[in-house]
């Protein structure tokens, strides 16, 4: 909890600095927009964090979002599927892709980096092929309930942020108050020891990738209707880095075995406030990637320093 508190204090200090630099940060419309983005990227980052806790990594979620957006547009505007069926279908496809990743990682013993990197490339290419490399969308009318999910609000709170709260509470219970959550952390700390203690490591690891795919699918639906335009070549590009950066910044160790939902949500908020600061200051958007790289580096360095300090304490005792 100490780590989450430190990140939260850093977030508050950053908000104060941003507000002092540019008072437009506190404008209601800007805060609502930040909250909406925190909601969508927070859901995605929780999925990435679950995988990182098992000492894995998922580089495919951005491409999965592009594929989800393209398929959703085709199902709704060309195939004329019922909207509920279309949404459930694309989310199920995303979860199924996560299951395939888990299968390749646990059964064939392929490194998660390689499996999900191939997924990143394959799903992006598949999305471009299905759409004939043409931008897809949903038009300006219809599908109002889906548009409201992505761009609406309840009691002046953006609906994606409310979704993040609901999913965050559920995932907090799963990770912190369930046997399944303890198994995830045990596998991340030492997979071999977890297997010898009787934990079904293959099923648990596979389920983590299913969760990542599922949450990427949900985010893909929200993002598709938020942008109302899905370019198969660029939609969701580098979103996997946003998710990984938010998870690492929120306390997830890339070695596995550490992390919390609260920390991931705070990390997502911190990242989005940094992005907003870049926009408010008129800094070229191309520097966003520099911000991402810096954030990931700081998170990894901090994790290494904390680990070394903990090791020194154990040795001293």
C-alpha positions as CSV (number, residue, x, y, z in Angstrom):
1,X,0.0,0.0,0.0
2,X,3.0,2.3,0.6
3,X,3.9,2.2,-3.1
4,X,0.3,3.1,-4.2
5,X,0.3,6.0,-1.7
6,X,3.5,7.4,-3.1
7,X,2.2,7.2,-6.6
8,X,-1.0,8.9,-5.5
9,X,0.9,11.8,-3.9
10,X,3.0,12.1,-7.1
11,X,-0.3,12.3,-9.1
12,X,-1.6,15.1,-6.8
13,X,1.6,17.1,-7.1
14,X,1.6,16.7,-10.9
15,X,-2.1,17.9,-11.0
16,X,-1.1,21.0,-8.9
17,X,1.8,21.7,-11.2
18,X,-0.2,21.3,-14.3
19,X,-3.0,23.5,-13.0
20,X,-0.4,26.2,-12.0
21,X,1.2,26.1,-15.4
22,X,-2.1,26.2,-17.3
23,X,-5.4,26.9,-15.5
24,X,-7.3,25.4,-18.4
25,X,-6.5,22.0,-16.9
26,X,-9.2,22.6,-14.3
27,X,-11.9,23.5,-16.9
28,X,-14.8,21.0,-16.6
29,X,-14.7,19.9,-20.2
30,X,-10.9,19.1,-19.9
31,X,-11.4,17.2,-16.7
32,X,-14.2,15.2,-18.2
33,X,-12.1,14.4,-21.3
34,X,-9.2,13.2,-19.1
35,X,-11.5,11.1,-17.0
36,X,-12.9,9.5,-20.2
37,X,-9.4,8.6,-21.4
38,X,-8.4,7.4,-17.9
39,X,-11.5,5.1,-18.0
40,X,-10.7,3.5,-21.4
41,X,-6.9,3.2,-20.9
42,X,-7.4,2.1,-17.3
43,X,-9.5,-0.9,-18.4
44,X,-6.8,-1.8,-20.9
45,X,-4.0,-1.3,-18.4
46,X,-5.6,-3.6,-15.8
47,X,-5.5,-6.4,-18.4
48,X,-1.9,-5.7,-19.1
49,X,-1.1,-5.6,-15.4
50,X,-2.7,-9.0,-14.8
51,X,-0.4,-10.5,-17.4
52,X,2.7,-8.6,-16.0
53,X,1.9,-10.0,-12.5
54,X,2.5,-13.5,-13.9
55,X,5.8,-12.2,-15.2
56,X,4.5,-12.2,-18.8
57,X,3.8,-9.4,-21.2
58,X,1.1,-8.7,-23.9
59,X,2.2,-6.6,-26.8
60,X,-0.9,-7.4,-29.0
61,X,-3.7,-5.4,-27.3
62,X,-3.4,-2.4,-29.6
63,X,-3.7,-4.5,-32.7
64,X,-6.6,-6.5,-31.0
65,X,-8.4,-3.1,-30.5
66,X,-7.9,-2.3,-34.2
67,X,-9.3,-5.7,-35.2
68,X,-12.2,-5.3,-32.8
69,X,-13.1,-1.9,-34.1
70,X,-13.0,-3.0,-37.8
71,X,-15.1,-6.2,-37.1
72,X,-17.6,-4.2,-35.0
73,X,-18.1,-1.7,-37.8
74,X,-18.5,-4.4,-40.4
75,X,-21.0,-6.4,-38.2
76,X,-23.1,-3.3,-37.4
77,X,-23.1,-1.3,-40.7
78,X,-22.6,-4.0,-43.4
79,X,-23.9,-7.3,-41.9
80,X,-26.6,-5.5,-39.9
81,X,-26.2,-7.6,-36.8
82,X,-28.1,-6.7,-33.7
83,X,-25.8,-4.4,-31.7
84,X,-25.7,-6.5,-28.6
85,X,-24.8,-9.6,-30.6
86,X,-22.1,-7.7,-32.4
87,X,-20.5,-6.3,-29.2
88,X,-20.6,-9.7,-27.5
89,X,-19.1,-11.3,-30.6
90,X,-16.1,-9.0,-30.9
91,X,-15.4,-9.1,-27.2
92,X,-15.5,-13.0,-27.4
93,X,-13.1,-12.9,-30.3
94,X,-10.7,-10.7,-28.3
95,X,-10.9,-13.1,-25.3
96,X,-10.4,-16.0,-27.7
97,X,-7.2,-14.5,-29.1
98,X,-6.0,-14.1,-25.5
99,X,-6.7,-17.8,-25.0
100,X,-4.6,-18.7,-28.1
101,X,-1.7,-16.7,-26.7
102,X,-2.0,-18.5,-23.4
103,X,-2.1,-21.8,-25.2
104,X,1.1,-21.1,-27.2
105,X,2.9,-19.8,-24.1
106,X,2.0,-22.6,-21.7
107,X,1.8,-25.6,-24.1
108,X,4.5,-24.9,-26.6
109,X,6.7,-22.9,-24.1
110,X,7.1,-20.0,-26.5
111,X,8.2,-16.7,-24.8
112,X,5.3,-14.3,-24.2
113,X,7.2,-11.5,-25.9
114,X,7.4,-13.5,-29.1
115,X,3.8,-14.8,-29.0
116,X,2.3,-11.4,-28.5
117,X,4.7,-9.6,-30.8
118,X,3.5,-12.0,-33.6
119,X,0.0,-11.2,-32.5
120,X,0.6,-7.5,-32.8
121,X,1.8,-7.9,-36.4
122,X,-0.8,-10.6,-37.4
123,X,-3.9,-8.8,-36.0
124,X,-2.9,-5.5,-37.5
125,X,-2.4,-7.1,-40.9
126,X,-5.6,-9.0,-40.6
127,X,-7.5,-5.8,-39.8
128,X,-6.1,-4.1,-42.8
129,X,-6.9,-7.0,-45.0
130,X,-10.5,-7.3,-43.8
131,X,-11.1,-3.6,-44.3
132,X,-9.2,-3.4,-47.6
133,X,-7.0,-0.8,-45.8
134,X,-10.0,1.6,-45.7
135,X,-11.1,3.5,-42.7
136,X,-14.3,2.2,-41.2
137,X,-16.9,3.9,-39.0
138,X,-20.5,4.0,-37.8
139,X,-21.9,7.0,-39.5
140,X,-23.4,10.0,-37.7
141,X,-26.7,8.4,-36.7
142,X,-27.8,5.2,-34.9
143,X,-26.3,3.0,-32.2
144,X,-27.0,5.7,-29.6
145,X,-26.7,3.4,-26.6
146,X,-23.2,2.4,-27.7
147,X,-22.2,6.0,-28.4
148,X,-23.4,6.9,-24.9
149,X,-21.3,4.2,-23.4
150,X,-18.2,5.7,-25.0
151,X,-19.0,9.5,-25.0
152,X,-21.9,9.9,-22.6
153,X,-21.9,10.7,-18.9
154,X,-23.9,9.9,-15.8
155,X,-24.1,12.6,-13.1
156,X,-21.4,14.5,-15.0
157,X,-19.1,11.5,-14.7
158,X,-18.0,10.0,-18.1
159,X,-19.4,6.5,-18.6
160,X,-16.0,4.9,-19.5
161,X,-14.7,6.1,-16.1
162,X,-17.7,4.5,-14.4
163,X,-16.9,1.3,-16.3
164,X,-13.3,1.5,-15.0
165,X,-14.6,1.8,-11.4
166,X,-16.9,-1.2,-11.8
167,X,-14.2,-3.3,-13.5
168,X,-11.5,-2.1,-11.1
169,X,-13.6,-3.1,-8.0
170,X,-14.2,-6.5,-9.6
171,X,-10.6,-7.1,-10.5
172,X,-9.5,-5.8,-7.0
173,X,-11.6,-8.5,-5.4
174,X,-10.2,-11.1,-7.9
175,X,-6.6,-10.2,-7.3
176,X,-6.6,-9.3,-3.6
177,X,-9.4,-11.4,-2.1
178,X,-9.5,-14.7,-4.0
179,X,-7.5,-17.9,-4.3
180,X,-7.1,-17.2,-8.0
181,X,-5.4,-13.9,-7.3
182,X,-3.0,-15.5,-4.8
183,X,-2.1,-18.1,-7.5
184,X,-1.4,-15.3,-10.0
185,X,1.1,-13.7,-7.6
186,X,2.6,-17.0,-6.7
187,X,3.2,-17.9,-10.3
188,X,4.8,-14.5,-10.9
189,X,7.2,-14.8,-8.0
190,X,8.3,-18.4,-8.9
191,X,6.4,-20.4,-11.5
192,X,8.3,-23.6,-10.8
193,X,7.6,-23.5,-7.0
194,X,4.0,-22.7,-7.7
195,X,3.7,-25.8,-9.9
196,X,5.3,-28.1,-7.3
197,X,2.9,-26.7,-4.7
198,X,0.0,-28.0,-6.7
199,X,-1.1,-24.9,-8.6
200,X,-2.3,-25.5,-12.2
201,X,0.1,-23.0,-13.6
202,X,-0.9,-23.5,-17.2
203,X,-4.5,-22.8,-16.7
204,X,-3.8,-19.7,-14.5
205,X,-1.3,-18.2,-17.0
206,X,-3.7,-18.9,-19.9
207,X,-6.6,-17.2,-18.0
208,X,-4.4,-14.1,-17.5
209,X,-4.1,-13.7,-21.2
210,X,-7.8,-14.4,-21.7
211,X,-8.5,-11.5,-19.2
212,X,-6.1,-9.3,-21.1
213,X,-7.8,-10.0,-24.4
214,X,-11.3,-9.6,-22.8
215,X,-10.4,-6.2,-21.4
216,X,-8.8,-5.2,-24.6
217,X,-12.0,-6.1,-26.4
218,X,-14.1,-4.0,-24.1
219,X,-11.7,-1.1,-24.5
220,X,-11.8,-1.6,-28.3
221,X,-15.6,-1.3,-28.3
222,X,-15.5,1.9,-26.3
223,X,-12.6,3.4,-28.3
224,X,-14.2,2.6,-31.6
225,X,-17.4,4.6,-30.7
226,X,-15.4,7.3,-29.0
227,X,-13.4,8.0,-32.2
228,X,-16.2,6.9,-34.6
229,X,-13.4,6.3,-37.1
230,X,-11.2,3.2,-37.3
231,X,-8.2,3.3,-39.5
232,X,-6.8,-0.3,-39.6
233,X,-3.3,0.9,-40.1
234,X,-3.2,3.3,-37.1
235,X,-6.1,2.7,-34.7
236,X,-4.7,1.5,-31.4
237,X,-1.1,2.0,-32.5
238,X,1.3,1.8,-29.4
239,X,-1.6,1.5,-27.0
240,X,0.1,-1.6,-25.6
241,X,2.9,0.7,-24.5
242,X,0.4,3.0,-22.8
243,X,-1.0,0.0,-20.9
244,X,2.4,-1.4,-20.0
245,X,3.7,2.0,-18.9
246,X,0.6,2.6,-16.7
247,X,1.0,-0.8,-15.1
248,X,4.7,-0.4,-14.5
249,X,4.2,3.2,-13.2
250,X,1.5,1.8,-11.0
251,X,3.8,-0.6,-9.2
252,X,3.7,-3.8,-11.4
253,X,7.1,-5.3,-11.5
254,X,8.2,-6.6,-14.9
255,X,9.8,-9.5,-13.0
256,X,6.3,-10.6,-11.9
257,X,4.6,-11.2,-8.6
258,X,3.9,-7.6,-7.8
259,X,1.1,-5.1,-8.6
260,X,-2.3,-3.9,-7.6
261,X,-5.4,-2.6,-9.4
262,X,-5.4,0.6,-7.4
263,X,-1.8,1.3,-8.4
264,X,-2.6,0.5,-12.1
265,X,-5.5,3.0,-12.1
266,X,-3.4,5.7,-10.4
267,X,-0.6,5.0,-12.9
268,X,-3.0,5.4,-15.8
269,X,-4.3,8.7,-14.3
270,X,-0.7,9.9,-13.9
271,X,0.1,9.0,-17.5
272,X,-3.0,10.8,-18.9
273,X,-2.3,13.9,-16.9
274,X,1.2,13.9,-18.3
275,X,-0.2,13.6,-21.8
276,X,-2.6,16.4,-21.1
277,X,0.2,18.6,-19.9
278,X,2.0,18.0,-23.2
279,X,-1.1,19.1,-25.1
280,X,-1.8,22.1,-23.0
281,X,1.8,23.4,-23.3
282,X,1.6,23.0,-27.1
283,X,4.5,20.5,-27.1
284,X,4.5,18.5,-30.4
285,X,2.5,15.3,-30.0
286,X,5.5,13.3,-31.4
287,X,7.0,13.7,-28.0
288,X,4.3,11.5,-26.5
289,X,6.4,8.5,-27.3
290,X,9.4,10.1,-25.5
291,X,7.2,10.6,-22.5
292,X,6.2,6.9,-22.7
293,X,9.8,5.7,-22.9
294,X,10.8,8.0,-20.0
295,X,7.9,6.7,-17.8
296,X,8.7,3.1,-18.5
297,X,12.5,3.7,-17.8
298,X,11.7,5.5,-14.5
299,X,9.4,2.7,-13.4
300,X,11.9,0.0,-14.1
301,X,14.8,1.9,-12.4
302,X,12.6,2.6,-9.4
303,X,11.6,-1.1,-9.2
304,X,15.3,-2.2,-9.4
305,X,16.3,0.3,-6.6
306,X,13.5,-0.9,-4.4
307,X,14.4,-4.6,-5.0
308,X,18.1,-3.9,-4.2
309,X,17.1,-2.1,-1.0
310,X,14.9,-5.0,0.0
311,X,17.7,-7.5,-0.6
312,X,20.2,-5.5,1.5
313,X,17.7,-5.4,4.3
314,X,17.2,-9.2,4.2
315,X,21.0,-9.7,4.2
316,X,21.5,-7.3,7.1
317,X,18.9,-9.2,9.2
